[in-house]
Amino acid sequence: MKVTIYTTPTCGYCYQAKQFLKRQGVSFVEKNVAADRKAAMEMVRLSGQQGVPVISVGGQVVVGFDQPRLMQLLQNSQPKLGAAVADAARQAKKNPGIPSSGAYVGRVRSGSPAERAGLRQGDVVTALGGQPVVVADDLHKLVSGMPKGRDLSLTYVRNGQQKESLIRL
């Protein structure tokens, strides 16, 4: 899912919208319409508006920082892992048996893609779809950039042993 946000450097709502997207783990392209005339014309063509922020979520346009609408669009179009993750490095400090890089799995939601792939609390995800996962944010970005319904390889460490499975997001 492609997310583009049209902003200006002095727009407070633009800043809030970018922070919201980051908290949701959504990767996005930012276009500064104050510095990029082509981006400004693109924004007006898409939205009919000259004010910012304008946010495009998978081709759907949201004018202004409409958090409920953004949440609705993101939930409908974004694949979900179904697991709470954190940086493994933080957990490794507390428990030397945990790898120092990757995404530490804290909680796995019942019926989620993570559960169907066999992930459990305490696992550390080190790769998704052949792409390395060094910190939890890497995993969030990889998941949010994948199309729904696609099978991907999942590499993780459990009790010091590297394991692989398939996950369908």
C-alpha positions, 0 to 999 in steps of 0.5 A: 500500500502506497501512502503519500503525504503532501506537506509544508515545513510550517504545517502543524497538522502535517507534523501531527499526521506524520507522527500518527503514521509513524506510530501506526508503523506506516511507511510513507513518502513525504512531498514538500509542496513549498519546495517542489512545484511539481508535487504541489501541482500533483496535490491540487490535481489529486485533491482539488485543494491547495491546503495541506496536509493532503494524504493519499492512502492507496489512491484514496485522498484525505484532505487535512489530518482526519485521523478517523478516516486515515485509521479506516483506510489503513485498517482496510488496506494494510496487512497485519502481523498480529503480534506485538514486537519490540527491538530485540536489543532491549530484551537481550540486555535483560536475557543474554540468550536472546539475539541482539538484533531483530524484532522480539515477539511479545504477544501474539494475537489468536487467529493472526497471521503470526499465530498461523505461522507458528510465532510465539512469545519470546521468538525473535524475527530476523527476516521477512520475505528475505529482507533482514529485520534488525529492529522492530521498525524494520518488521513494521515497514516490511509488513506495511509494504506487502500486499495482502494475501501474499505468502512470505518466508519468515525467519526467526530464532526460538531458544537459540535455534533458527527456524523458518516458516511461511506467513500469509499477511 
